[in-house]
Amino acid sequence: MVKRTSNVQLINTVSAINASFINIGDTHEACPETRAIALQKEGETFQGELEFEDYSIFSQKKNLPKTKPKVIKHTINHQPNIYVQNVNVIALSSSSIMQVGNLNHISAESRILHIRYVIAED
């Protein structure tokens, strides 16, 4: 990876949560992971605990391709610097990355289980 200098004037971010990050500069590897259970229930409040182990989505193996495609890439950077004036980000969530610079390898994973309990209408 050819190293470059990142020059950033302003990054305005409202929210960055759940294994998300903002990075200025070169990064060799990024592997953000998120596991979350989102529970929404009508009526009474929920009491008790939810465990990741109780739901198979969190224990399943990643479904990655068996072989990597062969890619031949040749990049010429005409400038040794990356110049960024202004970036406005409303939100980053669930293993997302806002990167200014080189990123050699990324393996991001987000597993979110949404559970909604709705009161049946008569």
A tleap script that builds the chain and sets N, CA, C and O, in Angstrom:
source leaprc.protein.ff14SB
mol = sequence {
  NMET VAL LYS ARG THR SER ASN VAL GLN LEU
  ILE ASN THR VAL SER ALA ILE ASN ALA SER
  PHE ILE ASN ILE GLY ASP THR HIE GLU ALA
  CYS PRO GLU THR ARG ALA ILE ALA LEU GLN
  LYS GLU GLY GLU THR PHE GLN GLY GLU LEU
  GLU PHE GLU ASP TYR SER ILE PHE SER GLN
  LYS LYS ASN LEU PRO LYS THR LYS PRO LYS
  VAL ILE LYS HIE THR ILE ASN HIE GLN PRO
  ASN ILE TYR VAL GLN ASN VAL ASN VAL ILE
  ALA LEU SER SER SER SER ILE MET GLN VAL
  GLY ASN LEU ASN HIE ILE SER ALA GLU SER
  ARG ILE LEU HIE ILE ARG TYR VAL ILE ALA
  GLU CASP
}
set mol.1.N position { 0.850 -1.165 0.000 }
set mol.1.CA position { 0.000 0.000 0.000 }
set mol.1.C position { 0.901 1.235 0.000 }
set mol.1.O position { 1.771 1.381 0.859 }
set mol.2.N position { 0.683 2.106 -0.960 }
set mol.2.CA position { 1.429 3.350 -1.041 }
set mol.2.C position { 0.860 4.327 -0.021 }
set mol.2.O position { -0.341 4.596 -0.013 }
set mol.3.N position { 1.716 4.850 0.829 }
set mol.3.CA position { 1.249 5.766 1.867 }
set mol.3.C position { 1.037 7.156 1.284 }
set mol.3.O position { 1.824 7.639 0.470 }
set mol.4.N position { -0.054 7.787 1.726 }
set mol.4.CA position { -0.358 9.147 1.321 }
set mol.4.C position { -0.737 9.947 2.557 }
set mol.4.O position { -1.160 9.386 3.567 }
set mol.5.N position { -0.585 11.233 2.470 }
set mol.5.CA position { -0.947 12.119 3.567 }
set mol.5.C position { -2.351 12.651 3.325 }
set mol.5.O position { -2.656 13.146 2.240 }
set mol.6.N position { -3.207 12.547 4.344 }
set mol.6.CA position { -4.585 13.056 4.246 }
set mol.6.C position { -4.664 14.411 4.934 }
set mol.6.O position { -4.340 14.544 6.114 }
set mol.7.N position { -5.098 15.411 4.178 }
set mol.7.CA position { -5.278 16.761 4.708 }
set mol.7.C position { -6.772 17.057 4.709 }
set mol.7.O position { -7.383 17.175 3.647 }
set mol.8.N position { -7.361 17.176 5.891 }
set mol.8.CA position { -8.800 17.380 6.021 }
set mol.8.C position { -9.049 18.689 6.748 }
set mol.8.O position { -8.514 18.917 7.833 }
set mol.9.N position { -9.867 19.555 6.144 }
set mol.9.CA position { -10.199 20.823 6.782 }
set mol.9.C position { -11.297 20.635 7.820 }
set mol.9.O position { -11.166 21.118 8.945 }
set mol.10.N position { -12.407 19.925 7.458 }
set mol.10.CA position { -13.522 19.785 8.389 }
set mol.10.C position { -14.308 18.508 8.110 }
set mol.10.O position { -14.668 18.224 6.967 }
set mol.11.N position { -14.569 17.740 9.168 }
set mol.11.CA position { -15.532 16.636 9.123 }
set mol.11.C position { -16.553 16.919 10.208 }
set mol.11.O position { -16.218 16.979 11.391 }
set mol.12.N position { -17.794 17.091 9.799 }
set mol.12.CA position { -18.881 17.366 10.731 }
set mol.12.C position { -19.745 16.113 10.815 }
set mol.12.O position { -20.367 15.715 9.830 }
set mol.13.N position { -19.782 15.493 11.992 }
set mol.13.CA position { -20.519 14.247 12.186 }
set mol.13.C position { -21.498 14.415 13.338 }
set mol.13.O position { -21.132 14.895 14.410 }
set mol.14.N position { -22.750 14.015 13.111 }
set mol.14.CA position { -23.755 14.088 14.155 }
set mol.14.C position { -23.658 12.875 15.068 }
set mol.14.O position { -23.711 13.015 16.290 }
set mol.15.N position { -23.514 11.672 14.482 }
set mol.15.CA position { -23.536 10.458 15.294 }
set mol.15.C position { -22.704 9.357 14.646 }
set mol.15.O position { -22.779 9.133 13.438 }
set mol.16.N position { -21.909 8.675 15.468 }
set mol.16.CA position { -21.169 7.485 15.042 }
set mol.16.C position { -21.271 6.473 16.176 }
set mol.16.O position { -20.689 6.670 17.243 }
set mol.17.N position { -22.021 5.375 15.943 }
set mol.17.CA position { -22.288 4.401 17.004 }
set mol.17.C position { -22.104 2.970 16.500 }
set mol.17.O position { -21.937 2.733 15.303 }
set mol.18.N position { -22.138 2.034 17.428 }
set mol.18.CA position { -22.147 0.589 17.146 }
set mol.18.C position { -21.016 0.134 16.229 }
set mol.18.O position { -21.263 -0.270 15.092 }
set mol.19.N position { -19.803 0.196 16.707 }
set mol.19.CA position { -18.618 -0.295 15.994 }
set mol.19.C position { -18.345 0.461 14.700 }
set mol.19.O position { -17.760 -0.100 13.773 }
set mol.20.N position { -18.753 1.704 14.622 }
set mol.20.CA position { -18.466 2.552 13.464 }
set mol.20.C position { -17.360 3.526 13.835 }
set mol.20.O position { -17.197 3.884 15.002 }
set mol.21.N position { -16.602 3.949 12.832 }
set mol.21.CA position { -15.555 4.904 13.149 }
set mol.21.C position { -15.232 5.802 11.973 }
set mol.21.O position { -15.518 5.491 10.817 }
set mol.22.N position { -14.629 6.917 12.310 }
set mol.22.CA position { -14.153 7.891 11.333 }
set mol.22.C position { -12.639 7.848 11.402 }
set mol.22.O position { -12.053 7.982 12.477 }
set mol.23.N position { -12.012 7.663 10.255 }
set mol.23.CA position { -10.561 7.532 10.243 }
set mol.23.C position { -9.961 8.474 9.205 }
set mol.23.O position { -10.381 8.495 8.048 }
set mol.24.N position { -8.993 9.237 9.631 }
set mol.24.CA position { -8.249 10.100 8.727 }
set mol.24.C position { -6.832 9.573 8.681 }
set mol.24.O position { -6.136 9.530 9.695 }
set mol.25.N position { -6.410 9.170 7.481 }
set mol.25.CA position { -5.071 8.610 7.316 }
set mol.25.C position { -5.154 7.183 6.822 }
set mol.25.O position { -6.242 6.628 6.671 }
set mol.26.N position { -4.014 6.600 6.574 }
set mol.26.CA position { -3.946 5.244 6.044 }
set mol.26.C position { -4.211 4.218 7.133 }
set mol.26.O position { -3.811 4.385 8.285 }
set mol.27.N position { -4.896 3.150 6.737 }
set mol.27.CA position { -5.193 2.052 7.642 }
set mol.27.C position { -4.875 0.752 6.929 }
set mol.27.O position { -5.278 0.552 5.783 }
set mol.28.N position { -4.159 -0.123 7.596 }
set mol.28.CA position { -3.839 -1.409 6.986 }
set mol.28.C position { -5.070 -2.314 6.965 }
set mol.28.O position { -5.390 -2.901 5.932 }
set mol.29.N position { -5.762 -2.430 8.103 }
set mol.29.CA position { -6.883 -3.361 8.193 }
set mol.29.C position { -7.958 -2.811 9.123 }
set mol.29.O position { -7.657 -2.215 10.158 }
set mol.30.N position { -9.229 -3.021 8.736 }
set mol.30.CA position { -10.359 -2.636 9.582 }
set mol.30.C position { -11.349 -3.793 9.613 }
set mol.30.O position { -11.735 -4.314 8.567 }
set mol.31.N position { -11.757 -4.193 10.811 }
set mol.31.CA position { -12.676 -5.322 10.973 }
set mol.31.C position { -13.779 -4.994 11.996 }
set mol.31.O position { -13.869 -5.652 13.032 }
set mol.32.N position { -14.605 -3.996 11.717 }
set mol.32.CA position { -15.662 -3.677 12.679 }
set mol.32.C position { -16.750 -4.745 12.679 }
set mol.32.O position { -17.120 -5.255 11.622 }
set mol.33.N position { -17.260 -5.082 13.852 }
set mol.33.CA position { -18.332 -6.075 13.985 }
set mol.33.C position { -19.379 -5.551 14.957 }
set mol.33.O position { -19.054 -4.965 15.990 }
set mol.34.N position { -20.641 -5.773 14.608 }
set mol.34.CA position { -21.757 -5.389 15.461 }
set mol.34.C position { -22.696 -6.569 15.639 }
set mol.34.O position { -23.041 -7.255 14.677 }
set mol.35.N position { -23.104 -6.799 16.881 }
set mol.35.CA position { -24.179 -7.750 17.189 }
set mol.35.C position { -25.183 -6.989 18.044 }
set mol.35.O position { -24.818 -6.387 19.054 }
set mol.36.N position { -26.453 -7.018 17.637 }
set mol.36.CA position { -27.457 -6.268 18.393 }
set mol.36.C position { -28.806 -6.966 18.310 }
set mol.36.O position { -29.141 -7.604 17.312 }
set mol.37.N position { -29.562 -6.827 19.380 }
set mol.37.CA position { -30.957 -7.270 19.403 }
set mol.37.C position { -31.785 -6.022 19.656 }
set mol.37.O position { -31.625 -5.353 20.677 }
set mol.38.N position { -32.675 -5.713 18.713 }
set mol.38.CA position { -33.552 -4.553 18.840 }
set mol.38.C position { -34.950 -5.056 19.174 }
set mol.38.O position { -35.572 -5.753 18.371 }
set mol.39.N position { -35.437 -4.708 20.344 }
set mol.39.CA position { -36.743 -5.176 20.808 }
set mol.39.C position { -37.703 -4.001 20.887 }
set mol.39.O position { -37.417 -2.977 21.506 }
set mol.40.N position { -38.845 -4.176 20.244 }
set mol.40.CA position { -39.896 -3.170 20.289 }
set mol.40.C position { -41.172 -3.870 20.712 }
set mol.40.O position { -41.584 -4.849 20.091 }
set mol.41.N position { -41.805 -3.370 21.773 }
set mol.41.CA position { -42.973 -4.052 22.315 }
set mol.41.C position { -44.064 -3.043 22.621 }
set mol.41.O position { -43.828 -2.033 23.283 }
set mol.42.N position { -45.264 -3.334 22.128 }
set mol.42.CA position { -46.421 -2.493 22.437 }
set mol.42.C position { -46.946 -2.841 23.820 }
set mol.42.O position { -46.855 -3.982 24.273 }
set mol.43.N position { -47.493 -1.833 24.476 }
set mol.43.CA position { -48.132 -2.095 25.763 }
set mol.43.C position { -47.152 -2.097 26.911 }
set mol.43.O position { -46.390 -1.149 27.096 }
set mol.44.N position { -47.177 -3.171 27.681 }
set mol.44.CA position { -46.361 -3.252 28.892 }
set mol.44.C position { -44.871 -3.206 28.584 }
set mol.44.O position { -44.442 -3.507 27.470 }
set mol.45.N position { -44.101 -2.828 29.578 }
set mol.45.CA position { -42.651 -2.790 29.405 }
set mol.45.C position { -42.073 -4.198 29.491 }
set mol.45.O position { -42.612 -5.081 30.158 }
set mol.46.N position { -40.958 -4.370 28.791 }
set mol.46.CA position { -40.293 -5.671 28.754 }
set mol.46.C position { -39.469 -5.850 30.021 }
set mol.46.O position { -38.759 -4.944 30.457 }
set mol.47.N position { -39.582 -7.048 30.602 }
set mol.47.CA position { -38.756 -7.388 31.759 }
set mol.47.C position { -38.064 -8.702 31.460 }
set mol.47.O position { -38.697 -9.654 31.003 }
set mol.48.N position { -36.787 -8.755 31.713 }
set mol.48.CA position { -36.013 -9.967 31.439 }
set mol.48.C position { -34.781 -9.624 30.630 }
set mol.48.O position { -34.474 -8.455 30.398 }
set mol.49.N position { -34.082 -10.658 30.206 }
set mol.49.CA position { -32.864 -10.467 29.435 }
set mol.49.C position { -32.944 -11.242 28.135 }
set mol.49.O position { -33.544 -12.315 28.070 }
set mol.50.N position { -32.339 -10.690 27.113 }
set mol.50.CA position { -32.218 -11.374 25.831 }
set mol.50.C position { -30.753 -11.744 25.659 }
set mol.50.O position { -29.873 -10.906 25.854 }
set mol.51.N position { -30.489 -12.984 25.299 }
set mol.51.CA position { -29.121 -13.470 25.142 }
set mol.51.C position { -28.850 -13.775 23.667 }
set mol.51.O position { -29.701 -14.347 22.986 }
set mol.52.N position { -27.674 -13.395 23.176 }
set mol.52.CA position { -27.302 -13.675 21.791 }
set mol.52.C position { -27.346 -15.183 21.504 }
set mol.52.O position { -27.732 -15.598 20.411 }
set mol.53.N position { -26.956 -15.984 22.472 }
set mol.53.CA position { -26.882 -17.437 22.290 }
set mol.53.C position { -28.254 -18.057 22.009 }
set mol.53.O position { -28.328 -19.165 21.476 }
set mol.54.N position { -29.329 -17.366 22.355 }
set mol.54.CA position { -30.679 -17.891 22.136 }
set mol.54.C position { -31.163 -17.745 20.695 }
set mol.54.O position { -32.231 -18.256 20.356 }
set mol.55.N position { -30.406 -17.061 19.841 }
set mol.55.CA position { -30.829 -16.796 18.472 }
set mol.55.C position { -29.741 -17.265 17.505 }
set mol.55.O position { -28.585 -16.855 17.615 }
set mol.56.N position { -30.117 -18.119 16.567 }
set mol.56.CA position { -29.146 -18.757 15.662 }
set mol.56.C position { -28.435 -17.771 14.741 }
set mol.56.O position { -27.327 -18.053 14.284 }
set mol.57.N position { -29.045 -16.623 14.458 }
set mol.57.CA position { -28.405 -15.650 13.562 }
set mol.57.C position { -27.024 -15.224 14.069 }
set mol.57.O position { -26.159 -14.865 13.271 }
set mol.58.N position { -26.814 -15.261 15.376 }
set mol.58.CA position { -25.551 -14.813 15.946 }
set mol.58.C position { -24.488 -15.911 16.000 }
set mol.58.O position { -23.317 -15.617 16.241 }
set mol.59.N position { -24.875 -17.165 15.781 }
set mol.59.CA position { -23.899 -18.257 15.815 }
set mol.59.C position { -23.635 -18.856 14.428 }
set mol.59.O position { -22.753 -19.703 14.287 }
set mol.60.N position { -24.374 -18.436 13.419 }
set mol.60.CA position { -24.156 -18.956 12.073 }
set mol.60.C position { -22.814 -18.479 11.532 }
set mol.60.O position { -22.360 -17.376 11.839 }
set mol.61.N position { -22.184 -19.334 10.719 }
set mol.61.CA position { -20.919 -18.960 10.094 }
set mol.61.C position { -21.180 -17.927 9.007 }
set mol.61.O position { -22.262 -17.868 8.423 }
set mol.62.N position { -20.166 -17.121 8.754 }
set mol.62.CA position { -20.263 -16.152 7.664 }
set mol.62.C position { -20.386 -16.889 6.342 }
set mol.62.O position { -19.748 -17.922 6.138 }
set mol.63.N position { -21.192 -16.367 5.460 }
set mol.63.CA position { -21.379 -16.965 4.141 }
set mol.63.C position { -20.493 -16.218 3.142 }
set mol.63.O position { -20.966 -15.383 2.372 }
set mol.64.N position { -19.199 -16.538 3.172 }
set mol.64.CA position { -18.240 -15.878 2.293 }
set mol.64.C position { -17.997 -16.714 1.042 }
set mol.64.O position { -18.135 -17.937 1.083 }
set mol.65.N position { -17.639 -16.076 -0.063 }
set mol.65.CA position { -17.304 -16.841 -1.269 }
set mol.65.C position { -16.143 -17.789 -0.996 }
set mol.65.O position { -15.234 -17.463 -0.233 }
set mol.66.N position { -16.177 -18.962 -1.619 }
set mol.66.CA position { -15.128 -19.960 -1.394 }
set mol.66.C position { -13.784 -19.542 -1.986 }
set mol.66.O position { -12.732 -19.854 -1.429 }
set mol.67.N position { -13.822 -18.843 -3.100 }
set mol.67.CA position { -12.585 -18.374 -3.718 }
set mol.67.C position { -12.664 -16.866 -3.919 }
set mol.67.O position { -13.732 -16.292 -4.132 }
set mol.68.N position { -11.511 -16.263 -3.843 }
set mol.68.CA position { -11.439 -14.832 -4.096 }
set mol.68.C position { -11.193 -14.613 -5.580 }
set mol.68.O position { -10.349 -15.283 -6.176 }
set mol.69.N position { -11.929 -13.674 -6.183 }
set mol.69.CA position { -11.661 -13.396 -7.591 }
set mol.69.C position { -10.279 -12.774 -7.758 }
set mol.69.O position { -9.845 -11.975 -6.929 }
set mol.70.N position { -9.601 -13.142 -8.821 }
set mol.70.CA position { -8.279 -12.593 -9.069 }
set mol.70.C position { -8.437 -11.218 -9.703 }
set mol.70.O position { -9.002 -11.076 -10.787 }
set mol.71.N position { -7.930 -10.220 -9.011 }
set mol.71.CA position { -8.021 -8.844 -9.482 }
set mol.71.C position { -6.613 -8.289 -9.613 }
set mol.71.O position { -5.820 -8.321 -8.671 }
set mol.72.N position { -6.329 -7.791 -10.778 }
set mol.72.CA position { -5.039 -7.142 -11.000 }
set mol.72.C position { -5.302 -5.646 -11.041 }
set mol.72.O position { -6.063 -5.152 -11.872 }
set mol.73.N position { -4.658 -4.940 -10.129 }
set mol.73.CA position { -4.908 -3.516 -10.005 }
set mol.73.C position { -3.593 -2.767 -9.983 }
set mol.73.O position { -2.652 -3.153 -9.289 }
set mol.74.N position { -3.541 -1.709 -10.737 }
set mol.74.CA position { -2.366 -0.842 -10.734 }
set mol.74.C position { -2.871 0.581 -10.563 }
set mol.74.O position { -3.621 1.086 -11.398 }
set mol.75.N position { -2.460 1.223 -9.482 }
set mol.75.CA position { -2.930 2.568 -9.174 }
set mol.75.C position { -1.767 3.545 -9.256 }
set mol.75.O position { -0.671 3.284 -8.758 }
set mol.76.N position { -2.031 4.664 -9.889 }
set mol.76.CA position { -1.045 5.741 -9.939 }
set mol.76.C position { -1.648 6.938 -9.215 }
set mol.76.O position { -2.652 7.498 -9.655 }
set mol.77.N position { -1.033 7.322 -8.112 }
set mol.77.CA position { -1.454 8.511 -7.388 }
set mol.77.C position { -0.637 9.689 -7.893 }
set mol.77.O position { 0.569 9.766 -7.657 }
set mol.78.N position { -1.294 10.597 -8.584 }
set mol.78.CA position { -0.583 11.734 -9.160 }
set mol.78.C position { -0.184 12.767 -8.113 }
set mol.78.O position { 0.692 13.599 -8.351 }
set mol.79.N position { -0.827 12.707 -6.966 }
set mol.79.CA position { -0.505 13.607 -5.871 }
set mol.79.C position { -0.157 12.766 -4.638 }
set mol.79.O position { -0.819 11.758 -4.392 }
set mol.80.N position { 0.846 13.144 -3.868 }
set mol.80.CA position { 1.172 12.387 -2.660 }
set mol.80.C position { 0.212 12.675 -1.505 }
set mol.80.O position { 0.274 12.020 -0.465 }
set mol.81.N position { -0.672 13.654 -1.691 }
set mol.81.CA position { -1.601 14.047 -0.644 }
set mol.81.C position { -3.048 13.885 -1.093 }
set mol.81.O position { -3.355 13.958 -2.284 }
set mol.82.N position { -3.935 13.665 -0.120 }
set mol.82.CA position { -5.377 13.653 -0.342 }
set mol.82.C position { -5.913 14.905 0.340 }
set mol.82.O position { -5.722 15.090 1.542 }
set mol.83.N position { -6.576 15.756 -0.416 }
set mol.83.CA position { -7.116 17.002 0.139 }
set mol.83.C position { -8.638 16.917 0.203 }
set mol.83.O position { -9.298 16.629 -0.795 }
set mol.84.N position { -9.182 17.171 1.385 }
set mol.84.CA position { -10.628 17.178 1.587 }
set mol.84.C position { -10.978 18.478 2.288 }
set mol.84.O position { -10.395 18.813 3.319 }
set mol.85.N position { -11.944 19.219 1.719 }
set mol.85.CA position { -12.362 20.459 2.371 }
set mol.85.C position { -13.382 20.183 3.460 }
set mol.85.O position { -13.075 20.333 4.643 }
set mol.86.N position { -14.592 19.782 3.086 }
set mol.86.CA position { -15.669 19.598 4.053 }
set mol.86.C position { -16.422 18.305 3.786 }
set mol.86.O position { -16.745 17.981 2.643 }
set mol.87.N position { -16.696 17.572 4.857 }
set mol.87.CA position { -17.530 16.373 4.789 }
set mol.87.C position { -18.589 16.499 5.874 }
set mol.87.O position { -18.268 16.744 7.037 }
set mol.88.N position { -19.846 16.331 5.495 }
set mol.88.CA position { -20.948 16.340 6.454 }
set mol.88.C position { -21.560 14.948 6.501 }
set mol.88.O position { -22.030 14.435 5.486 }
set mol.89.N position { -21.554 14.345 7.673 }
set mol.89.CA position { -22.093 13.007 7.874 }
set mol.89.C position { -23.214 13.096 8.898 }
set mol.89.O position { -23.009 13.600 10.002 }
set mol.90.N position { -24.391 12.613 8.542 }
set mol.90.CA position { -25.496 12.612 9.501 }
set mol.90.C position { -25.296 11.486 10.509 }
set mol.90.O position { -25.350 11.718 11.717 }
set mol.91.N position { -25.065 10.267 10.020 }
set mol.91.CA position { -24.929 9.156 10.962 }
set mol.91.C position { -24.133 8.007 10.363 }
set mol.91.O position { -24.215 7.722 9.168 }
set mol.92.N position { -23.362 7.356 11.224 }
set mol.92.CA position { -22.673 6.105 10.920 }
set mol.92.C position { -23.151 5.102 11.959 }
set mol.92.O position { -23.184 5.405 13.152 }
set mol.93.N position { -23.521 3.910 11.508 }
set mol.93.CA position { -24.014 2.922 12.464 }
set mol.93.C position { -23.725 1.512 11.985 }
set mol.93.O position { -23.611 1.257 10.786 }
set mol.94.N position { -23.610 0.622 12.921 }
set mol.94.CA position { -23.518 -0.817 12.664 }
set mol.94.C position { -22.370 -1.195 11.740 }
set mol.94.O position { -22.590 -1.646 10.616 }
set mol.95.N position { -21.166 -1.012 12.210 }
set mol.95.CA position { -19.942 -1.436 11.529 }
set mol.95.C position { -19.642 -0.668 10.247 }
set mol.95.O position { -19.123 -1.248 9.293 }
set mol.96.N position { -19.953 0.603 10.205 }
set mol.96.CA position { -19.650 1.402 9.019 }
set mol.96.C position { -18.391 2.249 9.260 }
set mol.96.O position { -18.003 2.526 10.395 }
set mol.97.N position { -17.783 2.639 8.156 }
set mol.97.CA position { -16.530 3.383 8.229 }
set mol.97.C position { -16.613 4.593 7.317 }
set mol.97.O position { -17.097 4.500 6.189 }
set mol.98.N position { -16.135 5.739 7.814 }
set mol.98.CA position { -15.947 6.920 6.980 }
set mol.98.C position { -14.439 7.132 6.948 }
set mol.98.O position { -13.831 7.512 7.948 }
set mol.99.N position { -13.847 6.882 5.792 }
set mol.99.CA position { -12.390 6.834 5.670 }
set mol.99.C position { -11.897 7.899 4.709 }
set mol.99.O position { -12.421 8.032 3.603 }
set mol.100.N position { -10.887 8.662 5.126 }
set mol.100.CA position { -10.154 9.549 4.239 }
set mol.100.C position { -8.724 9.037 4.249 }
set mol.100.O position { -7.984 9.257 5.208 }
set mol.101.N position { -8.342 8.359 3.190 }
set mol.101.CA position { -7.021 7.748 3.104 }
set mol.101.C position { -7.133 6.343 2.553 }
set mol.101.O position { -8.211 5.902 2.154 }
set mol.102.N position { -6.029 5.656 2.533 }
set mol.102.CA position { -6.001 4.293 2.018 }
set mol.102.C position { -6.485 3.306 3.074 }
set mol.102.O position { -6.231 3.473 4.267 }
set mol.103.N position { -7.180 2.287 2.614 }
set mol.103.CA position { -7.608 1.181 3.476 }
set mol.103.C position { -7.270 -0.097 2.733 }
set mol.103.O position { -7.875 -0.402 1.705 }
set mol.104.N position { -6.308 -0.843 3.249 }
set mol.104.CA position { -5.798 -2.017 2.554 }
set mol.104.C position { -6.776 -3.188 2.576 }
set mol.104.O position { -6.983 -3.835 1.549 }
set mol.105.N position { -7.380 -3.471 3.728 }
set mol.105.CA position { -8.278 -4.621 3.847 }
set mol.105.C position { -9.412 -4.279 4.803 }
set mol.105.O position { -9.193 -3.692 5.863 }
set mol.106.N position { -10.643 -4.659 4.410 }
set mol.106.CA position { -11.793 -4.449 5.281 }
set mol.106.C position { -12.627 -5.724 5.327 }
set mol.106.O position { -12.848 -6.382 4.311 }
set mol.107.N position { -13.078 -6.051 6.520 }
set mol.107.CA position { -13.996 -7.171 6.725 }
set mol.107.C position { -14.997 -6.722 7.783 }
set mol.107.O position { -14.765 -6.896 8.980 }
set mol.108.N position { -16.103 -6.149 7.343 }
set mol.108.CA position { -17.108 -5.615 8.262 }
set mol.108.C position { -18.295 -6.567 8.339 }
set mol.108.O position { -18.697 -7.174 7.347 }
set mol.109.N position { -18.844 -6.679 9.547 }
set mol.109.CA position { -19.993 -7.563 9.742 }
set mol.109.C position { -20.971 -6.916 10.712 }
set mol.109.O position { -20.581 -6.378 11.748 }
set mol.110.N position { -22.245 -6.979 10.355 }
set mol.110.CA position { -23.293 -6.449 11.217 }
set mol.110.C position { -24.440 -7.454 11.257 }
set mol.110.O position { -25.028 -7.779 10.226 }
set mol.111.N position { -24.748 -7.937 12.445 }
set mol.111.CA position { -25.873 -8.862 12.636 }
set mol.111.C position { -26.832 -8.221 13.627 }
set mol.111.O position { -26.509 -8.043 14.801 }
set mol.112.N position { -28.017 -7.878 13.133 }
set mol.112.CA position { -29.022 -7.227 13.962 }
set mol.112.C position { -30.317 -8.009 13.857 }
set mol.112.O position { -30.825 -8.244 12.760 }
set mol.113.N position { -30.842 -8.407 14.991 }
set mol.113.CA position { -32.120 -9.111 15.054 }
set mol.113.C position { -33.167 -8.128 15.564 }
set mol.113.O position { -33.049 -7.595 16.667 }
set mol.114.N position { -34.196 -7.895 14.746 }
set mol.114.CA position { -35.293 -7.006 15.134 }
set mol.114.C position { -36.471 -7.860 15.587 }
set mol.114.O position { -36.951 -8.714 14.840 }
set mol.115.N position { -36.930 -7.629 16.803 }
set mol.115.CA position { -38.081 -8.345 17.344 }
set mol.115.C position { -39.151 -7.307 17.662 }
set mol.115.O position { -38.894 -6.338 18.377 }
set mol.116.N position { -40.347 -7.516 17.127 }
set mol.116.CA position { -41.451 -6.599 17.402 }
set mol.116.C position { -42.639 -7.400 17.935 }
set mol.116.O position { -43.132 -8.315 17.276 }
set mol.117.N position { -43.082 -7.045 19.116 }
set mol.117.CA position { -44.293 -7.623 19.690 }
set mol.117.C position { -45.409 -6.601 19.511 }
set mol.117.O position { -45.345 -5.490 20.037 }
set mol.118.N position { -46.426 -6.994 18.762 }
set mol.118.CA position { -47.535 -6.089 18.472 }
set mol.118.C position { -48.799 -6.664 19.057 }
set mol.118.O position { -49.058 -7.861 18.933 }
set mol.119.N position { -49.601 -5.808 19.705 }
set mol.119.CA position { -50.893 -6.243 20.259 }
set mol.119.C position { -51.877 -6.433 19.114 }
set mol.119.O position { -52.094 -5.536 18.300 }
set mol.120.N position { -52.470 -7.632 19.072 }
set mol.120.CA position { -53.423 -7.940 18.004 }
set mol.120.C position { -54.695 -7.127 18.189 }
set mol.120.O position { -55.212 -6.990 19.298 }
set mol.121.N position { -55.194 -6.584 17.060 }
set mol.121.CA position { -56.448 -5.825 17.115 }
set mol.121.C position { -57.624 -6.780 17.045 }
set mol.121.O position { -57.599 -7.753 16.292 }
set mol.122.N position { -58.659 -6.502 17.835 }
set mol.122.CA position { -59.850 -7.358 17.834 }
set mol.122.C position { -60.809 -6.997 16.747 }
set mol.122.O position { -61.859 -7.626 16.616 }
savepdb mol mol.pdb
quit
